[in-house]
Amino acid sequence: MALEQVFKCSRTLAKLRSSVLGEFIEGFCRWLLGHGFSRWTVRTYLSNLHHFGAYLVQRGASPLAVIRAEDVDGFFIRYPSKCRIRGLGHNHVRRVRQSVSRFVAYLGEAGLFDPLSRLETYQSLLDAYLQWMHTYQDAAAGTIEVRRHSLAQFLTWLGPEATPQGLSRLSSEKVERFFLQYAQGMGQSARRSMQSALRTFFRFCLHQGHIQCPLDLAVPTLRTYKLATLPRGLTEAQAQKILQRPDRRTDAGRRDYAILQLLYTYGVRSGQLRALRLEDINWAENQILFKASKHGKNTLLPLTVEGGESLLDYLHHARPHCAYPEVFLTCRAPYRPMGCHHTISEIVRRHIQTAGIDIPHKGAHAFRHGFATRMLLKGHSLKSIADVLGHRHLGTTFLYTKVDFNALKQVALQWPQEVK
């Protein structure tokens, strides 16, 4: 039995199996061990799960056959307030939430979780819009995910009106009010993303007959200039300082160093690193293939000595043994590919901070801008830079012409002298 591999005390085993969650404990324990969690971690998760069981008992629940989403949601709402009364801190609440979330993941795989109560009022409308984006707009998977995130915020703001019937009563003034409120606390990229999501959504609604007038025209245009700012790149000295930060004696350090080295060497996007597969590295020919991202081009590049050595060190000594084809995996069980789009940027941000480097934008894209800037300063043409970066259109690369200081010196006017 799985529980006997973790607990030795017969009283503890009896208590776990007789609890309100007793029907699930054995399977959950087996699932955790099968995903590579240590016995200490399993004990921690089961201990934290006791709080969820106590909440169910207070609500009068008897041993259950299926866990409902409304039970989980209610616990997540009420438990933090209970912890504040007892003086428990934020870290405790976070650990309990993580344990319950792992439990829900197991239940979902086992078919023991009822998610129906989690469906929002707007879910069918949102799903239909995303399907329309895929079918008629040929939107990429990444674009669809961004649209989902943006539009869910608008539909949540609408509340009960987020239905086809409610949209028929939507006014342009209400659309403008939402967007201006949203834009006040957001950066340029978030505003632009919301702007695109709303406009395509209202075109979908007009196409489906949910609205009778083109509300996409009601979404305000906030003027921005694509070339108004300098590239947000790292200097050579800053990049080298960051590369020294990972502790390469640990599994996480070896993985992080390989990620940073590839970002520095090739200037790829974080999404391209997350999608990098073992088959994309041709060791015999010393080549590495980065798949296209954001409608760009595939790039087949030479595998440098530094990049190859960092990958070999990670693959031989730090990468978990599992069947996933992706190169970079999580360092903690359950081992899996880096699914979240911001995972690699968070790794970069952490090492930039520990290096003591203060720059406005601390994500993975800082390496990409720094790579393009270095190529330009070394005299490479914009066409060469565009090919390496995977830009399909040369205009995308024009941003980096603003840091070509040697060329700027040639066209700079002399400072006028004062005439007395």
C-alpha positions in Angstrom: 0.0 0.0 0.0 1.2 3.5 -0.8 0.5 5.0 2.6 2.6 2.4 4.3 5.6 3.6 2.3 5.2 7.0 3.8 3.8 6.5 7.3 4.8 3.9 9.9 2.5 4.8 12.7 -0.7 2.6 12.7 -2.7 5.4 14.4 -1.8 7.9 11.7 -2.7 5.4 9.0 -6.1 4.7 10.6 -6.8 8.4 11.1 -6.1 9.2 7.4 -8.2 6.4 6.1 -11.2 7.2 8.4 -11.2 10.9 7.5 -13.8 12.6 5.3 -11.3 12.4 2.5 -10.3 8.8 3.3 -11.6 7.4 0.0 -9.1 9.5 -1.9 -6.0 9.4 0.3 -4.5 6.1 -0.8 -4.8 7.0 -4.5 -3.5 10.5 -3.9 -0.5 9.1 -2.1 0.2 6.7 -4.9 -0.1 9.4 -7.5 2.4 11.7 -5.6 5.0 8.9 -5.3 4.5 8.0 -8.9 5.3 11.6 -9.9 8.6 11.5 -8.1 7.6 13.4 -4.9 9.7 12.5 -1.8 8.2 10.9 1.2 8.7 14.1 3.2 6.8 16.1 0.6 4.0 13.6 0.5 3.7 13.8 4.3 3.5 17.6 4.0 0.8 17.5 1.3 -1.3 15.0 3.3 -0.9 17.1 6.5 -2.0 20.3 4.7 -4.9 18.4 3.1 -6.2 17.9 6.7 -7.3 21.6 6.7 -9.5 21.0 3.6 -11.0 17.9 5.2 -11.8 19.9 8.4 -13.6 22.5 6.3 -15.7 19.8 4.7 -16.6 18.4 8.1 -17.7 21.9 9.3 -20.1 22.0 6.3 -21.6 18.7 7.4 -20.0 16.6 4.6 -19.7 12.8 5.1 -17.2 10.6 3.3 -17.4 11.7 -0.4 -17.2 9.9 -3.7 -16.6 13.0 -5.8 -15.1 16.4 -4.8 -17.0 19.4 -6.3 -15.4 22.6 -7.5 -17.6 24.7 -5.3 -16.1 22.9 -2.2 -12.6 23.8 -3.3 -13.6 27.4 -4.2 -15.3 27.8 -0.8 -12.3 26.6 1.1 -9.9 28.9 -0.8 -12.2 31.8 0.1 -12.7 31.1 3.8 -9.5 29.5 4.9 -7.2 32.7 4.6 -9.6 34.7 6.8 -9.5 31.9 9.4 -5.7 31.9 9.3 -5.6 35.6 9.9 -7.6 35.2 13.1 -5.2 32.4 14.3 -2.2 34.5 13.4 -0.9 32.2 10.7 1.1 33.9 7.9 0.8 34.1 4.1 3.4 31.4 3.5 1.2 28.9 5.4 -1.8 29.7 3.3 0.2 29.5 0.1 1.5 26.0 1.1 -2.0 24.8 1.9 -3.4 26.1 -1.4 -0.6 24.3 -3.2 -1.4 21.1 -1.5 -5.1 21.3 -2.3 -4.3 22.3 -5.9 -2.2 19.1 -6.2 -5.0 17.1 -4.8 -7.4 18.6 -7.3 -5.0 17.7 -10.2 -5.0 14.1 -9.0 -8.8 14.1 -8.8 -9.1 15.5 -12.3 -6.9 12.8 -13.7 -8.7 10.1 -11.8 -12.2 11.4 -12.8 -13.1 12.2 -9.3 -13.6 15.9 -9.6 -16.7 17.7 -10.7 -15.7 21.0 -12.4 -19.1 22.0 -13.6 -19.7 24.5 -10.8 -16.5 26.4 -11.9 -17.9 27.3 -15.3 -18.3 31.0 -15.5 -21.4 32.6 -16.9 -19.4 33.8 -19.9 -17.6 30.5 -20.6 -19.6 29.3 -23.6 -19.4 32.8 -25.2 -15.6 32.9 -24.6 -15.2 29.4 -26.0 -17.2 30.2 -29.1 -15.1 33.4 -29.7 -11.8 31.5 -29.3 -13.0 28.8 -31.8 -13.9 31.6 -34.2 -10.4 33.0 -33.8 -8.9 29.6 -34.7 -11.2 28.8 -37.6 -11.7 32.2 -39.3 -8.7 34.2 -38.2 -6.2 31.3 -38.3 -4.8 32.6 -35.0 -1.8 30.9 -33.5 -2.1 29.0 -30.2 -0.1 31.6 -28.3 -2.4 34.4 -29.7 -5.5 32.5 -28.6 -4.2 32.1 -25.1 -3.4 35.8 -24.8 -6.9 36.7 -26.1 -8.4 34.3 -23.6 -6.7 36.0 -20.7 -7.5 39.5 -21.9 -11.2 38.9 -22.8 -11.9 37.0 -19.5 -11.1 40.2 -17.6 -13.6 42.2 -19.7 -16.3 39.5 -19.4 -15.8 39.3 -15.7 -16.2 43.0 -15.5 -19.5 42.8 -17.3 -20.7 40.2 -14.8 -24.3 38.9 -15.4 -24.4 40.9 -18.7 -21.7 38.7 -20.2 -24.2 36.7 -22.3 -25.4 37.1 -25.9 -28.6 38.7 -24.5 -26.6 41.1 -22.3 -24.3 42.1 -25.1 -27.2 43.2 -27.2 -27.7 46.0 -24.6 -24.0 46.9 -24.4 -23.3 50.6 -25.3 -20.2 52.2 -26.7 -19.9 54.4 -23.6 -19.6 51.3 -21.4 -17.0 49.8 -23.6 -14.9 53.0 -23.5 -15.3 53.3 -19.8 -14.0 49.8 -19.2 -11.0 50.2 -21.5 -9.9 53.6 -20.0 -10.2 52.2 -16.5 -8.1 49.1 -17.5 -5.5 51.2 -19.3 -4.7 53.4 -16.3 -2.9 50.7 -14.4 -1.4 48.8 -17.3 1.7 49.1 -19.5 1.8 49.5 -23.3 1.8 45.8 -24.1 -1.1 45.0 -21.9 -3.2 47.9 -23.3 -2.4 46.9 -26.9 -3.4 43.3 -26.1 -6.7 44.3 -24.5 -7.4 46.6 -27.4 -6.9 43.8 -30.0 -8.9 41.3 -27.9 -11.9 43.7 -27.6 -11.9 44.7 -31.2 -11.8 41.1 -32.6 -14.4 40.0 -30.0 -16.9 42.7 -31.1 -16.3 41.7 -34.7 -17.1 38.2 -33.7 -20.2 39.3 -31.9 -21.4 41.3 -34.9 -20.8 38.3 -37.2 -22.8 36.1 -34.8 -25.6 38.6 -34.4 -25.1 39.2 -30.7 -24.8 43.0 -31.4 -26.3 45.2 -34.1 -23.7 47.9 -34.4 -19.8 47.7 -34.8 -18.7 48.2 -31.2 -15.1 47.6 -32.2 -15.0 51.3 -33.2 -15.8 52.2 -29.6 -12.5 50.8 -28.3 -10.3 53.9 -27.8 -6.9 54.2 -29.6 -4.1 55.1 -27.3 -1.4 56.5 -29.5 2.0 54.8 -29.2 5.1 54.9 -31.3 6.9 51.7 -32.1 10.3 53.3 -32.4 9.9 55.8 -29.6 12.1 53.9 -27.1 15.6 52.4 -27.1 15.9 48.6 -27.1 15.8 47.2 -23.6 19.0 45.1 -23.9 21.7 44.0 -21.6 25.2 45.2 -22.1 28.0 42.6 -22.6 29.3 43.2 -19.0 25.8 42.8 -17.5 25.1 39.6 -19.5 28.4 38.1 -18.3 27.7 39.0 -14.7 24.3 37.3 -14.9 25.8 34.1 -16.5 28.0 33.8 -13.3 25.0 33.8 -11.0 23.5 30.2 -11.3 25.0 27.7 -8.8 26.1 25.0 -11.2 26.6 22.5 -8.4 22.8 22.1 -8.2 20.3 20.7 -10.7 18.4 23.9 -10.9 21.7 25.9 -11.3 22.8 23.7 -14.3 19.4 24.1 -15.9 19.3 27.9 -15.4 22.8 28.3 -16.7 22.0 26.4 -19.9 18.9 28.6 -20.4 20.9 31.8 -19.8 23.7 30.6 -22.1 21.3 29.9 -25.0 19.5 33.2 -24.5 22.8 35.0 -24.5 24.3 33.0 -27.5 21.3 33.0 -29.8 18.9 35.7 -28.7 15.9 33.4 -28.9 12.5 34.0 -27.4 11.6 32.3 -24.1 8.8 30.4 -25.9 11.4 28.9 -28.3 13.4 27.6 -25.4 10.3 26.1 -23.8 9.5 24.4 -27.1 13.1 23.1 -27.7 13.0 19.3 -28.0 15.8 16.8 -27.7 15.5 16.0 -31.4 16.1 19.6 -32.3 19.8 19.3 -31.3 21.9 17.6 -33.9 25.0 16.7 -32.0 26.7 15.0 -35.0 26.5 18.2 -37.2 26.8 20.6 -34.3 23.5 22.3 -35.1 20.5 23.4 -33.1 17.0 24.2 -34.5 14.8 26.8 -32.9 11.2 26.5 -34.1 9.3 29.6 -35.4 7.6 31.8 -32.8 5.1 34.6 -33.4 4.7 33.8 -37.1 8.5 34.1 -37.6 10.9 31.6 -39.3 12.6 28.5 -38.1 16.3 29.1 -37.5 18.9 26.4 -37.8 22.1 27.7 -36.2 25.6 26.3 -35.4 25.8 24.8 -31.9 28.6 26.8 -30.2 31.0 25.3 -27.7 29.6 27.2 -24.8 26.0 26.4 -25.7 26.8 22.7 -26.3 28.7 22.3 -23.1 26.0 23.9 -21.0 23.4 21.6 -22.6 25.5 18.5 -22.1 26.1 19.3 -18.4 22.4 19.8 -17.8 21.3 16.7 -19.8 23.8 14.4 -18.2 23.7 15.5 -14.6 20.5 17.5 -13.9 17.6 16.7 -16.3 15.1 14.4 -14.7 14.7 10.9 -16.2 11.3 11.0 -17.9 9.7 10.6 -21.3 9.0 14.2 -22.2 10.7 15.3 -25.4 11.2 18.9 -24.3 14.8 19.7 -23.2 14.0 21.9 -20.2 11.8 20.5 -17.5 10.9 21.6 -13.9 13.4 20.7 -11.2 10.7 19.6 -8.7 8.3 16.8 -9.0 6.0 16.3 -10.8 8.6 16.7 -13.5 7.1 18.3 -16.6 7.8 20.8 -19.4 7.7 24.5 -18.5 4.1 25.2 -19.5 3.7 28.8 -18.3 4.8 31.4 -20.8 6.5 33.5 -18.0 8.5 30.6 -16.4 11.8 31.3 -18.2 11.4 35.1 -17.8 10.9 34.5 -14.1 14.2 32.6 -14.0 16.0 35.4 -15.8 14.4 38.0 -13.6 15.6 36.2 -10.4 19.2 36.0 -11.7 19.2 39.6 -12.8 18.1 40.7 -9.4 20.7 38.6 -7.6 23.4 40.1 -9.9 22.4 43.5 -8.6 21.6 44.8 -12.1 18.9 47.5 -12.2 17.2 47.7 -15.6 13.5 48.5 -16.4 12.6 45.2 -17.9 14.1 42.1 -16.4 12.6 39.3 -18.5 14.1 36.9 -21.0 13.7 39.5 -23.8 16.4 41.6 -22.3 18.9 39.0 -23.6 17.3 39.1 -27.1 17.6 42.9 -27.3 21.2 42.7 -26.1 22.1 40.0 -28.6 20.7 42.1 -31.6 22.5 45.2 -30.3 25.9 43.3 -30.1 25.4 42.0 -33.7 24.7 45.5 -35.0 27.7 47.0 -33.2 29.9 44.3 -34.7 28.9 45.4 -38.2 26.4 42.7 -39.1 23.7 43.8 -41.6 20.0 44.1 -40.6 19.3 41.2 -42.9 21.7 39.0 -41.1 20.2 40.0 -37.7 16.7 39.4 -39.0 17.7 35.9 -40.2 19.2 34.9 -36.9 16.4 36.3 -34.8 13.8 34.6 -37.0 12.1 37.9 -38.1 10.0 37.3 -41.2 9.9 41.0 -42.0 12.9 43.3 -42.0 10.9 46.1 -40.6 10.7 44.3 -37.3 14.5 44.6 -37.0 14.5 48.4 -37.5 14.2 49.0 -33.8 17.9 48.2 -33.4 19.1 50.8 -35.9 18.7 53.4 -33.0 21.7 51.8 -31.2 24.0 51.9 -34.3 26.0 54.7 -32.8 28.8 54.5 -35.4 26.3 55.2 -38.2 24.6 57.9 -36.1 27.9 59.7 -35.7 28.2 60.0 -39.5 24.8 61.8 -39.9 25.0 63.9 -36.7 25.1 67.7 -37.2 27.8 69.8 -35.6 26.7 71.6 -32.4 26.1 75.2 -33.4 28.5 77.7 -32.0 27.2 80.8 -30.2 27.4 83.9 -32.4 28.3 87.0 -30.5 
